[in-house]
């Protein structure tokens, strides 16, 4: 959240997410798709068409998941010529990432949240939605300790997800949790997912113990690869960090902030 604008939740190059209070006092989340394009010619109209397509797509994904009983914000409306999605607000929620980092309190003991998080992922899989951008900032925890999934602009609606996509999501979750969450949490998460997955889908996968071991093994590799990629990004000068020489040592700092702010 932007500290200068407490109602702003996220700002990107082509979309913003903010909380709005309606005339009746209800609070909603509004996701606006706005692609910057030069005025005139065909570029701006095409950009608006793309924005409307992305907004309609996110609205459709939310509708399918909500109808399937998956805990996602309920879509309420499309507005501004179809470029904004108005959806249910989850009040006083924190992201899973904030809780794992200790930047926000866990709404419930982490061990109690592991299985519900696994069931949430199983619901996503059973509904045939490939989120494609699963990470801890896209998982909300409400004050009751219930998890919610958000941010579906890049998701794909499919009739049935291939088994390798199910395993991929488990590996991504395992890799993300290895730094902050213990083996017991990951085991409970996996069991919550396995038990909530329809029996027909489980039959397409390896035996439970073999699959759990495969996920842990691949999660370790994935975690190392993510660490290497981040090190490569931050241990060289780039658009996001600048190289400095301090007392003969080469160091790097965030280039997005003025030097005096560091």
N, C-alpha and C positions, 0 to 999 in steps of 0.2 A: 504494500500500500504506500502511496506517495504521502510522506509526512506533511507536505504543503497542501494537500487536498485529501482529507480523510475519506471522502466518498469515492475516490479513484482507487480501484483495485489493481488494475493492470493497464499499461499503455505499451503498445507495440507500433511497428511501422505501418501496419495496415488495420489495426483494430484497437479499441479501448474497451475496458470493462469497468463499470462503475455502479454504485448503489444510488437509487433514486427513490424519493418519497413521492407517492402519488397524491392527488388531491384528497383522497379519502383517508390518507395517513398510512396506507400500506407501503411497505418498503420492498422494492424489487431490484433485481440485478438487470442491467441493460448492457448488452454486448453490441457495440457499434462497429461495423465494418466500413472503413474509410480508406480507400487506396488513393494516395496522393498521385495526381495526374495533371499535366499541363492543361490549361483551359483551351477550348477551341479544338477543332478537328474532330477526329473519331476517337482519340485516346481517352478523353474523359468519359464519354458515354459508355465505352467498352469497359472502363474501370468500374463504373456504377453497375453495369450488368454483372460483372464478376462479384462485386460486393453483395448484390442481391442473391446470386446463386449460393455464395458461401453462407449467408444468413439463413436462407431456406434449408440448406443442407443441415446446418446445426440444429435448427428447429425440428427437422424430421428425425434426426438421430435421437434427440431428447424425447420426442413423442414416442418413438418405438421403445426406448428403454423404460420410460415412465409407465407405459402400458404393460410392459413385461414385469413390472414390480421391482426394477432395479432402482436403487436410491440415487437419483439424479435430480437436479432442480427441475420442477415442472415448468414446461414452456407455456407462456401465457399469451403471447401475441408477437406478430411481426409488425413493425411500424417504420416510419420514415421511408416510405416507398420500398419497403421490404429490405432495408439495409441494417435494421436493428432487431435483435432478438430480445424480447422481454421475458424474464424467467423468474421463478421463485427465488427468494433470498433465503439463505441459510443463516439466521442471525447468530452472531457471536461465535462463529466457527473459526477454527484455526487450521492451517494446513498441516498435513502429516510431516512435511519437511520442518516446519517451525517447531513442532513438538519433538521430533527426533534430535534437532540441534539444541534443544533447551531454550529456544527463544520464546516459547509459549508453553504454558503448563499442559500436560496431558489431561484431557477431560475425564479419563478413566485409567486405571492401571494398564500399562502397555500389554501385559499378558492377556487381559480381557478383550483387547481390540484385535488381536492377531486373527482369530477365527472369523469375526465379522468382516475383516478386510479380505480374507480369502473367499468368503461367500460373495462379497461384492464383485470380485473379479470373476467368479464362476457365473454370476448373473449376467455380467457383460458378455462372457463367452457364449452362454446359452442363448442370448438374444441375437447372436450373429453380428456383433459389432466389433470391428477391429479398431481399437482406439488409436493406435499407432504413435501416441505420444504419452505413454504412461510414465509418470514420475511423481515423486512425493508432493510436489507443488500442485498437482492436479487431483489430490485427494484431500477432502475437507473432513474435519472431525467436529461434530456439533457438541454442544454442552452436555448432551446425554451420552456422549461417547459413540454415537452412530457415525459410520463413515459414508461419505458421498463422493461420487465421481463427477468431475467437471471438465470443461474445455474439449468440445468435440468437433471443432471446425475442420480438423484434419482426419477425423474418423471415417471409416468406410463401412457402409451397410452391406452385409453379405448374407446369403441364405444360411450358410453354415460355415463356421470358421474351420480351416484345415487344422489338423492336429499339430502341425509344426508351429502355427501361430499361437496356439494355447501354450505350448512349451516355451516358445520365445518370451511370452509375457511373464511366465513364471521365472524364467532366467533373469529377465530385467528386474523383476521385483526382488529376487534373491540378491542380485548384485548390489542393488541400491540399499538393501537392508544390512549388508555385511558390515558396513562401517559403524552403524548406529544401533543395530538390533542383534540380539544374541541368537544362538542356534535354536534355543527352545522357542523363541518367538517365531522364527522362520518355519519350524516344524509345525507349530499350531496353525500358522497361516496356510501352509500347504494342506494340512488335514482339513481345514475349513473349506478350502477350495475343492478338494477331492470329493468330500462328502456332499457338497452342494451341486456338483456337476451332474447332469443327467446320466443315468447308468449307461445309456447307449453311447455317450461320448467317452466315458471311462473305458469302455470295451475296446475303443480304437487306440488306446494309449498303452505304453508299457505297464507292467505290474507296478502297484503303488510304491513299494519300497525301491524298486529299480528306478522308477521315474524320479523319486525324491533324491536319490543319490546322483542321478544324472543332472538334475537341476542344481544341486549344490556344487557339483564339479564344474559345470559350465558357468555358474554364477561367480566362482572364484576367478575364472579366466576373464569373464566379462568385466569384473571389477578391476582387474589389473589393466585391461585395455583402456577402460575409461580413465584410470589414473595416468596412464602414459599419454593419452590424448590431451588431458588437462595440463600435464607438465610441459608437453610440447608447445601448447598454446601460451602458457604463462612464462616459460623460460626462453622467450625470444621476443624481440620487438615486433609489434603488430599494431593493428588498428585499435586494439583494446588495452595494450600496455606499452610503456616506453622504457627503453634501456637507459640506465644511468651508471656512471662510474663513481663509486664512493670509496675513497682511500684504497684505490687499486682493485676493488672488488666490483664485479659486474652485477648489478641488481636491477629489478624491474618493479614498476609501479603502475597503478591503474591510470591509463591515459584519458579515461572519460571524466576524471576529476581534475580541477586545476591543481597545480603543484602546491600552492599554499594551503590547500584543504587537506593534504595528506600528512 
